[in-house]
Amino acid sequence: MAAAELGAVQIERPVALSGADPVARARALVPLLEASSPAIEAAKELTPEIRDALFDNGLLRLLLPREIGGLDIALPDFAEVCEAIAIGDASAAWGVCQGNVSAMSSAAYLAPEVVQALFGDRRAALAWGARHNRARAVVVPGGYRVTGTWDFASGNRHCTLLGAHMPVVHPDGSPRLSPEGKPEDVTVLFPRDQAKVTPEWNSLGLRGTGSDIYEVEDLFIPDAHACIRDRFELRRDRRPITAITSHLCYATGFSATALGVARGLLDRYVALARGKTARAGAQPMAENHGVQSEIAQLEASLRGGRMYLLGTAREVWAEAAAKGTLSMDSRIALRLATTTVMRSATDVSIACYRAGGTTAVLESNEFERRFRDAMSVSQHLQATPWHLETVGRWLLGSDQKPAFV
């Protein structure tokens, strides 16, 4: 869907589109997001207007159950929301994906009354990051004593909650083992104000995510606020979305984000070509046969990637809804689709930036910021090429257990 089509609804202030489906709500916010992008990047966090728009439209409660005011949307719809938001602003889309999957993948393992207490407020939101080596949760009566430092807490500045993942150890320092005999990790949730947050986020792109460092020291976490994610037999919430691993939910949203960023750049390439004559060119860009052919190929690549992602997500969702579980073949299929689409969308973004010539290097032009966002999206774990090795091993009949599926 082109940005020109998505921009049909002109928004001058944040609104809640009551009655509209979440994808329509996200698309309607694109003009506001586009207008707010420079301020989001400068502040390294979402502006108050964008925060209000996301909360008022339920776009940070997309995967939570309806019993607590969540929208409980299907995985393919979630992908379309992330794509639409990314057309407007990549950092906002990153936060939408990260926040929604984090909330769903932890709440699914908590008691209903705890989920209500933590996520019942419509402005409740969760962020978490990657752990440093010293993080640990020491088993104590009634819960854990948690110490550690984490980084890449995307979107934390508009969140009420932080989470953290770390190994569980007994008081003597020995690891707690899983039923499979391996050291066990736990995820814990706690109010953001109980952590020391260092607002330091200096990145190439996705600057508006404010992916800060945070730490806690000997913080008590009750058992009720802790869970072991992606251990499907422990789920309290058996909705179809919880039958899909958190890795694959993140991968779906982030690959859709890559598509949205690429769409924004391609639309700007087309707009530039319609009105520019290159200095070294003898004719306007729009009349150049090479430009015409390239734009057509990029459009085909982007649409093909979009259909591949959404088609695979729909197949996976149908299985999860019908059976309450996913076969490894389906998990592998979604892993292949998400990794491939993130990489192909990045290629489209690079081509659009290069086509912009010197226009694209100026800070006053959107090409520059969007290109940096595209490069930052492409560096995430979900786009790493070794996922392709995982898929290949499975397709060739290896009995090695696939990772990140």
TIMAR-931744 format. One record per residue (C-alpha): x, y, z. Coordinates in steps of 0.02 Angstrom, whole numbers, plus 50000, padded with zeros to 5 digits. Layout:
N
XYZ ...
END
This chain:
405
500005000050000 500795016449946 501025030750067 499995041849953 498535029949977 498815028650163 498895047350181 497125050450123 496565054350302 497335070850356 497625071750543 498035087850634 497985080750810 497945063450891 496265055050878 495505038650930 494635030650782 493245021650872 492515007350772 493955006450650 494984990550643 496774991950708 497564991650535 496455006050480 496895015450639 498745013250604 498585018850424 497615034150474 499035039550589 500355039550451 500255058350413 500445062650597 501905050650614 502765057850460 502575075450527 503225070350699 504735060250641 506035074250655 505465078250832 505455059850880 507235057850820 507835073750906 507045068951073 507565050551057 505815045851111 504025047051051 503245064251062 501775066451182 500595067651032 501195051050961 501145042451130 499355048251153 498885042550978 499595025151006 498785023151177 497115030551125 496995018850976 497515003351074 499055000850968 500104995451117 498784982751170 498604973451006 499044955951068 498324956451244 496694947351284 495044956451267 494624952851449 495844966451502 495474978451359 496694971051233 496254970151049 496794951851027 497174953550841 497834940150724 499664938850680 499434944450497 498484959950557 499874963550680 501104963350535 500044975650438 499954987450587 501844987350607 502074990250421 500885005050419 501665013250572 503395011050495 502865020250338 502595035050452 504035032650575 505185017750600 505525020950784 503675021250825 503435004850731 504904997050821 504135001650988 502424995050935 503154978150889 504314976851039 503014982551165 501594971751102 502574955551089 503424958351257 501764961151343 500924946151261 502354933951283 502504937551470 500654939751512 500264922751436 501194914451580 500524924951724 498954922451828 497444932151761 497334943351914 499174947951895 498934951851711 497474963051757 498504972151889 500004974751775 499164977951608 497374982851649 497675001551631 497525006951449 499185016351462 500135001651535 501614996551428 503144985551445 504934986551383 506444975551410 508184973151341 509634961351318 510554955851474 512364958451522 513364944051592 513164948251775 511264947451776 510534934251892 508964929651988 509334921552156 507954910152221 507274916152389 505664912152483 504194918952383 505174924252232 506874930452174 508194943252217 508674950952051 510284959952007 510844964951834 511064977251694 510164976751527 510244987351370 509214990351212 507614993851311 506695000351159 505225011551198 505525011451385 505265030151404 503385028551376 503225012451478 502565009051652 503444992351667 505144985051633 505574966851613 507184957251621 507824940051570 509204931251665 509814914351730 509084907651891 510304902552027 510114895052199 510794904552350 512414894652337 512654900952159 512264884552071 511094885851921 509294880151931 509024867151796 507564865151677 506644848551655 507864845251512 509334847251631 509924864051561 510194880351658 508534889251667 508134907451627 506724917551703 505844933451647 505304945751782 504214961351775 504314976551888 503824995051887 504985005751784 505305017451931 506125003152027 507575002851904 508995014951874 508795020051691 510255028251602 509525038651460 510965035851341 510525030151166 511715035351027 511365025450870 511465026350682 509575025250662 507995020950758 508515035150872 506725038150927 506655021351014 507665027951162 508365010451188 509185014451354 510205004751482 509385000251647 509914991151804 509284984551971 510204978752125 509514965352240 507714969252189 506414957252260 505234950252128 503774939652188 503484922952102 501844929752034 502794942651929 504004929951854 503824917451714 504754905951597 504244911351423 504004900051272 503774884651383 502094881451302 501464868751429 501554882351563 500404894651474 498924901751569 498294910151410 497924897951268 497444910151131 498184906350958 499474920250970 500254912251123 500564896251024 501844905750920 503554908550998 504034926051051 505494925350928 504334922450782 503114935850838 504524948350851 505184942650683 503484945250601 503304962850669 505094968050632 505054961250454 503444970950426 504334986250496 505714983650367 504374983050232 503604999250294 505265008350298 505645002350121 503905007750062 504195025150131 505855026450039 505185019449876 503725031649876 504975045749899 506065039149759 504555039349645 504095057049699 505885062849672 505995054949500 504395063649446 505165080749476 507055079649462 508335080249323 510005073249376 511485084849349 512355072049239 510745067149151 510125073348985 508315070549029 507165070849181 507295055549292 505515050549251 505975048949067 507545038849099 507315020849045 508475014449180 507515023449316 505865017249248 506474999249247 507245000549421 505675007749500 504634993749424 505834980449489 505894988149663 503994989049669 503904970749619 505184965749749 504314975149888 502584968749844 503264951149826 504064951849997 502474958750073 501414944849999 502674931750053 502664937950233 500784940250247 500404924050156 501524913950271 500844922850425 499064918550371 499514900250348 500344899750519 498884908750600 497614896750525 498564882050599 498754890250770 496914894650775 496344877350722 497534866750825 498154877850967 499934873350920 501164874650776 502134861050688 504004863550670 503744864450481 502634879550505 503834887650625 505244885150503 504194892450362 503864908250462 505694909650510 506204908550328 504904921250274 505324934150407 507204933050383 507084933550194 505874948250193 506934958550314 508424956250199 507504959450036 506634974950106 508324981550160 508964979249982 507504989849920 507915003450047 509745003749994 509285005049810 508095019549844 509415028949943 510705026649806 509475032249675 509185048549769 510945054549729 511565069749825 509785073849873 509775058649986 511285063850093 510535080050159 509825080350335 508435091550270 507835077150161 506895061950227 507965049750127 509415051650248 508445048050408 507435033950332 508995025850261 509825025950433 508265018250507 508265004750373 510085000450409 509744999250595 508224988050569 509304976650461 510564973750601 509344965350719 509494947150771 507924942950671 508814947350507 510424938050536 510894926350392 511264911450505 509384909150522 509474902950343 510684889350399 509424884050531 508084882650398 509214873450278 509724860650409 507914857050450 507424855250267 508864843250241 508274832050383 509474836550522 508944830750695 509754846150776 508444856250869 508164872750775 508504888750873 507464904650874 505904896350804 
END
